[in-house]
Amino acid sequence: MSVIFYISICYFLYALHLSKKFYIRIIANLLLATITIAAFVAYKKPIIKHQFFMYQQTHRHITNIANSATPNDAIFVAPTTRAGFLYYSYIDNVVLPHEVVDLNMDIKLLQNKMQQAFGGGKNVWFITINHTPEWQKDFIEMVGSSFSNIADFEIDTRDGVIFARIAHKK
């Protein structure tokens, strides 16, 4: 439900709460409690998108990074993803050192940064949202050409999120 809905309902319930009749105030408080509980219950329900039930992709990927990354790993985050990254890191109570990389930079510069981090013995993680299909295609080609022989990598591009994990071969 929208913010406007909740604001209008709260204003209405506040007006009822100021009523001089006791039973109207009780009803207003019960309605307010019901709406609050419904909002918290609705927050945990899955989002229906593309006929699949899934939770927020960014949160899932950040949880994956938090559970799998080591302190030595390099995490690259796009500026459009940074706010969500910090929010979900805070929600999950994890501290993930990361570097913000500009998606407007040349893909070769990003390739160099990722190769330097990987060459230094680090596994590389990358996450972004709100990118163009052309940029996504270029990124996948860059990772494939740069790391196919020297690393195990996975790239997930579902629902507008690019999530890449580039790990040293075992």
C-alpha atoms as a printed R data frame, in Angstrom:
    type eleno elety resid chain resno       x       y       z
1   ATOM     1    CA   MET     A     1   0.000   0.000   0.000
2   ATOM     2    CA   SER     A     2   1.163   3.493  -0.676
3   ATOM     3    CA   VAL     A     3   2.444   6.099   1.730
4   ATOM     4    CA   ILE     A     4  -0.471   8.383   0.843
5   ATOM     5    CA   PHE     A     5  -2.880   5.647   1.968
6   ATOM     6    CA   TYR     A     6  -1.181   5.313   5.351
7   ATOM     7    CA   ILE     A     7  -0.999   9.071   5.888
8   ATOM     8    CA   SER     A     8  -4.691   9.529   5.115
9   ATOM     9    CA   ILE     A     9  -5.669   6.596   7.336
10  ATOM    10    CA   CYS     A    10  -3.542   7.923  10.207
11  ATOM    11    CA   TYR     A    11  -5.103  11.374   9.884
12  ATOM    12    CA   PHE     A    12  -8.581   9.821   9.945
13  ATOM    13    CA   LEU     A    13  -7.734   7.661  12.957
14  ATOM    14    CA   TYR     A    14  -6.198  10.613  14.785
15  ATOM    15    CA   ALA     A    15  -9.399  12.557  14.224
16  ATOM    16    CA   LEU     A    16 -11.393   9.607  15.588
17  ATOM    17    CA   HIS     A    17  -9.039   9.361  18.553
18  ATOM    18    CA   LEU     A    18  -9.864  12.946  19.503
19  ATOM    19    CA   SER     A    19 -13.539  12.029  19.630
20  ATOM    20    CA   LYS     A    20 -15.296  12.561  22.929
21  ATOM    21    CA   LYS     A    21 -17.034   9.185  22.710
22  ATOM    22    CA   PHE     A    22 -15.024   6.431  24.354
23  ATOM    23    CA   TYR     A    23 -16.138   3.563  22.096
24  ATOM    24    CA   ILE     A    24 -15.132   5.499  18.948
25  ATOM    25    CA   ARG     A    25 -11.651   6.006  20.393
26  ATOM    26    CA   ILE     A    26 -11.394   2.269  21.141
27  ATOM    27    CA   ILE     A    27 -12.438   1.428  17.555
28  ATOM    28    CA   ALA     A    28  -9.934   3.936  16.143
29  ATOM    29    CA   ASN     A    29  -7.098   2.436  18.197
30  ATOM    30    CA   LEU     A    30  -8.041  -1.106  17.153
31  ATOM    31    CA   LEU     A    31  -8.097  -0.042  13.489
32  ATOM    32    CA   LEU     A    32  -4.693   1.585  13.851
33  ATOM    33    CA   ALA     A    33  -3.247  -1.550  15.472
34  ATOM    34    CA   THR     A    34  -4.751  -3.756  12.734
35  ATOM    35    CA   ILE     A    35  -3.294  -1.620   9.941
36  ATOM    36    CA   THR     A    36   0.128  -1.589  11.621
37  ATOM    37    CA   ILE     A    37   0.155  -5.374  12.029
38  ATOM    38    CA   ALA     A    38  -1.022  -5.825   8.424
39  ATOM    39    CA   ALA     A    39   1.831  -3.626   7.196
40  ATOM    40    CA   PHE     A    40   4.425  -5.698   9.074
41  ATOM    41    CA   VAL     A    41   2.929  -8.971   7.838
42  ATOM    42    CA   ALA     A    42   2.817  -7.695   4.245
43  ATOM    43    CA   TYR     A    43   6.501  -6.692   4.450
44  ATOM    44    CA   LYS     A    44   7.570 -10.341   4.806
45  ATOM    45    CA   LYS     A    45   5.430 -11.693   1.961
46  ATOM    46    CA   PRO     A    46   7.114 -12.548  -1.350
47  ATOM    47    CA   ILE     A    47   6.891 -10.161  -4.266
48  ATOM    48    CA   ILE     A    48   5.108 -11.596  -7.305
49  ATOM    49    CA   LYS     A    49   7.072 -10.730 -10.416
50  ATOM    50    CA   HIS     A    50   7.321 -12.523 -13.739
51  ATOM    51    CA   GLN     A    51   5.133 -15.333 -12.324
52  ATOM    52    CA   PHE     A    52   7.769 -16.299  -9.768
53  ATOM    53    CA   PHE     A    53   7.742 -15.795  -6.030
54  ATOM    54    CA   MET     A    54  10.933 -14.099  -4.991
55  ATOM    55    CA   TYR     A    55  12.239 -11.771  -2.350
56  ATOM    56    CA   GLN     A    56  14.129  -8.642  -3.130
57  ATOM    57    CA   GLN     A    57  17.067  -9.591  -5.300
58  ATOM    58    CA   THR     A    58  19.512  -7.068  -3.908
59  ATOM    59    CA   HIS     A    59  18.980  -8.311  -0.372
60  ATOM    60    CA   ARG     A    60  19.477 -11.927  -1.434
61  ATOM    61    CA   HIS     A    61  22.758 -11.114  -3.177
62  ATOM    62    CA   ILE     A    62  24.099  -9.031  -0.300
63  ATOM    63    CA   THR     A    63  23.267 -11.850   2.101
64  ATOM    64    CA   ASN     A    64  25.109 -14.213  -0.253
65  ATOM    65    CA   ILE     A    65  28.152 -11.928  -0.212
66  ATOM    66    CA   ALA     A    66  28.020 -11.607   3.588
67  ATOM    67    CA   ASN     A    67  27.877 -15.380   4.029
68  ATOM    68    CA   SER     A    68  30.486 -16.312   1.410
69  ATOM    69    CA   ALA     A    69  33.002 -13.471   1.183
70  ATOM    70    CA   THR     A    70  36.209 -13.397   3.161
71  ATOM    71    CA   PRO     A    71  37.699 -10.195   4.600
72  ATOM    72    CA   ASN     A    72  40.320 -10.258   1.838
73  ATOM    73    CA   ASP     A    73  37.765 -10.251  -1.018
74  ATOM    74    CA   ALA     A    74  37.137  -7.238  -3.241
75  ATOM    75    CA   ILE     A    75  33.529  -6.078  -3.465
76  ATOM    76    CA   PHE     A    76  32.615  -3.637  -6.234
77  ATOM    77    CA   VAL     A    77  29.294  -1.799  -6.009
78  ATOM    78    CA   ALA     A    78  27.751   0.556  -8.553
79  ATOM    79    CA   PRO     A    79  26.600   3.988  -7.309
80  ATOM    80    CA   THR     A    80  22.970   3.096  -8.076
81  ATOM    81    CA   THR     A    81  23.266   0.091  -5.771
82  ATOM    82    CA   ARG     A    82  25.200   1.697  -2.928
83  ATOM    83    CA   ALA     A    83  22.175   2.898  -0.936
84  ATOM    84    CA   GLY     A    84  20.535  -0.529  -1.064
85  ATOM    85    CA   PHE     A    85  23.864  -2.187  -0.307
86  ATOM    86    CA   LEU     A    86  24.361  -0.067   2.814
87  ATOM    87    CA   TYR     A    87  20.725  -0.507   3.884
88  ATOM    88    CA   TYR     A    88  20.716  -4.301   3.634
89  ATOM    89    CA   SER     A    89  24.175  -4.529   5.202
90  ATOM    90    CA   TYR     A    90  22.797  -2.551   8.135
91  ATOM    91    CA   ILE     A    91  19.629  -4.677   8.318
92  ATOM    92    CA   ASP     A    92  21.705  -7.877   8.312
93  ATOM    93    CA   ASN     A    93  24.170  -6.312  10.782
94  ATOM    94    CA   VAL     A    94  27.239  -6.984   8.638
95  ATOM    95    CA   VAL     A    95  30.099  -4.716   7.660
96  ATOM    96    CA   LEU     A    96  31.232  -5.283   4.084
97  ATOM    97    CA   PRO     A    97  34.159  -3.152   2.905
98  ATOM    98    CA   HIS     A    98  33.473  -2.249  -0.696
99  ATOM    99    CA   GLU     A    99  34.525   0.054  -3.498
100 ATOM   100    CA   VAL     A   100  32.060   2.119  -5.495
101 ATOM   101    CA   VAL     A   101  32.737   1.975  -9.235
102 ATOM   102    CA   ASP     A   102  31.163   4.292 -11.776
103 ATOM   103    CA   LEU     A   103  29.227   2.518 -14.522
104 ATOM   104    CA   ASN     A   104  29.888   5.442 -16.872
105 ATOM   105    CA   MET     A   105  33.597   4.641 -16.868
106 ATOM   106    CA   ASP     A   106  35.037   2.672 -19.727
107 ATOM   107    CA   ILE     A   107  34.453  -1.062 -19.299
108 ATOM   108    CA   LYS     A   108  38.212  -1.523 -19.756
109 ATOM   109    CA   LEU     A   109  38.884   0.512 -16.589
110 ATOM   110    CA   LEU     A   110  36.490  -1.698 -14.656
111 ATOM   111    CA   GLN     A   111  38.179  -4.729 -16.185
112 ATOM   112    CA   ASN     A   112  41.586  -3.454 -15.020
113 ATOM   113    CA   LYS     A   113  40.303  -2.826 -11.467
114 ATOM   114    CA   MET     A   114  38.793  -6.291 -11.281
115 ATOM   115    CA   GLN     A   115  41.911  -7.954 -12.699
116 ATOM   116    CA   GLN     A   116  44.166  -6.071 -10.263
117 ATOM   117    CA   ALA     A   117  42.039  -7.187  -7.327
118 ATOM   118    CA   PHE     A   118  41.895 -10.762  -8.624
119 ATOM   119    CA   GLY     A   119  45.630 -10.793  -9.333
120 ATOM   120    CA   GLY     A   120  46.274  -9.734  -5.746
121 ATOM   121    CA   GLY     A   121  44.796 -13.014  -4.544
122 ATOM   122    CA   LYS     A   122  41.321 -11.679  -3.867
123 ATOM   123    CA   ASN     A   123  38.018 -13.111  -4.997
124 ATOM   124    CA   VAL     A   124  35.916 -10.461  -6.743
125 ATOM   125    CA   TRP     A   125  32.251  -9.684  -6.151
126 ATOM   126    CA   PHE     A   126  30.257  -7.205  -8.228
127 ATOM   127    CA   ILE     A   127  26.675  -5.998  -7.848
128 ATOM   128    CA   THR     A   128  24.666  -3.364  -9.693
129 ATOM   129    CA   ILE     A   129  21.102  -2.399 -10.529
130 ATOM   130    CA   ASN     A   130  19.657   0.075 -13.035
131 ATOM   131    CA   HIS     A   131  21.991  -0.588 -15.932
132 ATOM   132    CA   THR     A   132  21.358  -0.705 -19.664
133 ATOM   133    CA   PRO     A   133  21.057  -3.988 -21.568
134 ATOM   134    CA   GLU     A   134  24.088  -2.967 -23.646
135 ATOM   135    CA   TRP     A   135  26.186  -2.438 -20.525
136 ATOM   136    CA   GLN     A   136  25.061  -5.807 -19.178
137 ATOM   137    CA   LYS     A   137  26.082  -7.506 -22.439
138 ATOM   138    CA   ASP     A   138  29.477  -5.756 -22.402
139 ATOM   139    CA   PHE     A   139  30.029  -6.720 -18.753
140 ATOM   140    CA   ILE     A   140  29.247 -10.391 -19.357
141 ATOM   141    CA   GLU     A   141  31.569 -10.455 -22.378
142 ATOM   142    CA   MET     A   142  34.315  -8.719 -20.390
143 ATOM   143    CA   VAL     A   143  34.097 -11.184 -17.493
144 ATOM   144    CA   GLY     A   144  33.990 -14.142 -19.863
145 ATOM   145    CA   SER     A   145  36.998 -13.012 -21.869
146 ATOM   146    CA   SER     A   146  39.060 -11.902 -18.855
147 ATOM   147    CA   PHE     A   147  38.435 -14.667 -16.357
148 ATOM   148    CA   SER     A   148  37.257 -17.771 -18.240
149 ATOM   149    CA   ASN     A   149  40.640 -19.545 -18.123
150 ATOM   150    CA   ILE     A   150  41.832 -18.463 -14.700
151 ATOM   151    CA   ALA     A   151  38.734 -18.334 -12.484
152 ATOM   152    CA   ASP     A   152  35.440 -19.913 -11.599
153 ATOM   153    CA   PHE     A   153  32.744 -17.325 -12.065
154 ATOM   154    CA   GLU     A   154  29.003 -17.027 -11.931
155 ATOM   155    CA   ILE     A   155  26.873 -14.161 -13.173
156 ATOM   156    CA   ASP     A   156  23.216 -13.729 -12.214
157 ATOM   157    CA   THR     A   157  21.219 -11.192 -14.233
158 ATOM   158    CA   ARG     A   158  17.672 -11.864 -13.085
159 ATOM   159    CA   ASP     A   159  15.277  -8.972 -12.448
160 ATOM   160    CA   GLY     A   160  17.588  -6.147 -13.431
161 ATOM   161    CA   VAL     A   161  20.384  -7.010 -11.012
162 ATOM   162    CA   ILE     A   162  23.847  -7.988 -12.172
163 ATOM   163    CA   PHE     A   163  25.542 -10.100  -9.527
164 ATOM   164    CA   ALA     A   164  28.949 -11.566 -10.317
165 ATOM   165    CA   ARG     A   165  31.217 -13.762  -8.234
166 ATOM   166    CA   ILE     A   166  34.711 -14.391  -9.584
167 ATOM   167    CA   ALA     A   167  36.688 -16.875  -7.498
168 ATOM   168    CA   HIS     A   168  40.078 -18.484  -7.872
169 ATOM   169    CA   LYS     A   169  39.958 -21.997  -9.298
170 ATOM   170    CA   LYS     A   170  40.375 -24.713  -6.726
